[in-house]
Amino acid sequence: MPKTRRVYVDHSATTPADPRVVAAMLPYLTEKFGNASSVHGFGQEARAAVDRARREVATLIGARANEVVFVSGGTEANNLAIRGVCEAAEAHGRHIITSSIEHSSVRGICEALEKRGWEVTRLPVYEDGIVKVEDVSAALRPDTVLVSVMLANNEIGTIQPIEEIGELVRAEREKSGRKIWFHTDAVQAAGRLKLDVETLGCDLLSLSAHKLYAPKGTGALYARRGVRLAPQNLGGHQERERRAGTEGVPGIVAFGEAAKLAREEMGQRAAHEERLRNIFEKGVSERIADIVFNGDRDRRLSHVSNISFRFIEGEGLLISLDLQGIAVSTGSACSSGTLEPSPVIIALGRNDELARGAIRFSFGKDNTEADVDYVLEVLPRVVEKLRRLSPLNKDRKLEPVSVE
Ligand SMILES: Cc1ncc(COP(=O)(O)O)c(C=O)c1O
């Protein structure tokens, strides 16, 4: 039996470690294994490597090295940012503004704070999947201590007006003299968009290594000098008292190398991925009827395509594609396994059927045109087969929708 071709188009879920990144980290698993807090030479060697990686990550986002706190990933960065700021600023107010399309980690933290008496305003997005700055402005209250809006969405890739929100929060802080901070989850955007924390005007920014070709289990939080954070991990004095626990030196070294490569190669990666994504979207539009593209088609990350296929369940499509060796996602990877329709697609105002039929394709730097050709060969066949079997299909002739 011929071996099934395998095509990975789920780079928003995670990316493979780049061999150059693995090569950089390997010595820190073997001969350079020191604890970065140890005083001896082994420790100093590890400390120097962590410091170098910190500078690389800081450079990727235009920050100072001492504003970067290494953590275990994007989820922990979001926890430290939001809970850390809220717990430290509790005396000033207990109101948070966030959006309705945040990653489950931000959603979960906000729900937990709500149970502890905090008030949370969740801003809508519109059909384009983008928050309106006027809505942020209207939601600001004298007791608001934090605004948390993601930079780019993980399901549909839409890019939020972060600079404008940053400007608004800064103006509000200056006008009122109150402590009010702005956090952005940049896990999906980092390494794909040029980021500069000064231009963005954010006070806190979350990053995750495994979305930019480094291993899973490492992330970073940028916390602007002067922002007080209540530490969420207690213990040793690591990370300037902001995150206790022995630093994961190999993962941090890998993150530093990945950040450097992302900075150097960002333009060419984005151009390559966008080209593949455009070939893909044109091919899908020509070959498959009754589809709807989700999220603004211009203001989005260049590697993501989120499409609702009418009359079928996304989960069924995902499994059928997997059987043909093609890896995609329904909604966020973290929520697959549940059959609830994606809250992000629902937030766009789509109905249940379109939310359930949504699939995310996300291209990566190592995908090829042959990969896209293979997806374009398999996808129409699989969609047609599932549609023929689908009970939802009975409506098909009654309610035709145009292909966007
Ligand atoms: C936007 C966003 N934030 C946070 C996370 C969580 O990052 P991590 O997997 O490193 O915990 C993800 C992961 O999918 C994400 O897409």
The ligand as a Tripos MOL2 file, in Angstrom:
@<TRIPOS>MOLECULE
LIG
   16    16     1     0     0
SMALL
NO_CHARGES

@<TRIPOS>ATOM
      1 C1         -3.3140   33.4760   21.1350 C.3       1 LIG1
      2 C2         -2.7580   32.4200   22.0370 C.ar      1 LIG1
      3 N1         -2.4800   32.7270   23.3100 N.ar      1 LIG1
      4 C3         -1.9610   31.8370   24.1600 C.ar      1 LIG1
      5 C4         -1.6960   30.5360   23.7640 C.ar      1 LIG1
      6 C5         -1.1290   29.5720   24.7470 C.3       1 LIG1
      7 O1          0.2420   29.3600   24.5270 O.3       1 LIG1
      8 P1          0.9550   28.0670   25.1030 P.3       1 LIG1
      9 O2          0.5250   26.9240   24.2280 O.co2     1 LIG1
     10 O3          2.4220   28.3450   24.9830 O.co2     1 LIG1
     11 O4          0.5310   27.8940   26.5070 O.co2     1 LIG1
     12 C6         -1.9820   30.1580   22.4410 C.ar      1 LIG1
     13 C7         -1.7640   28.7640   21.9940 C.2       1 LIG1
     14 O5         -2.4530   28.2590   21.1300 O.2       1 LIG1
     15 C8         -2.5140   31.1300   21.5570 C.ar      1 LIG1
     16 O6         -2.7970   30.8330   20.2940 O.3       1 LIG1
@<TRIPOS>BOND
     1     1     2 1
     2     2     3 ar
     3     2    15 ar
     4     3     4 ar
     5     4     5 ar
     6     5     6 1
     7     5    12 ar
     8     6     7 1
     9     7     8 1
    10     8     9 2
    11     8    10 1
    12     8    11 1
    13    12    13 1
    14    12    15 ar
    15    13    14 2
    16    15    16 1
@<TRIPOS>SUBSTRUCTURE
     1 LIG1         1 GROUP 0 **** ****
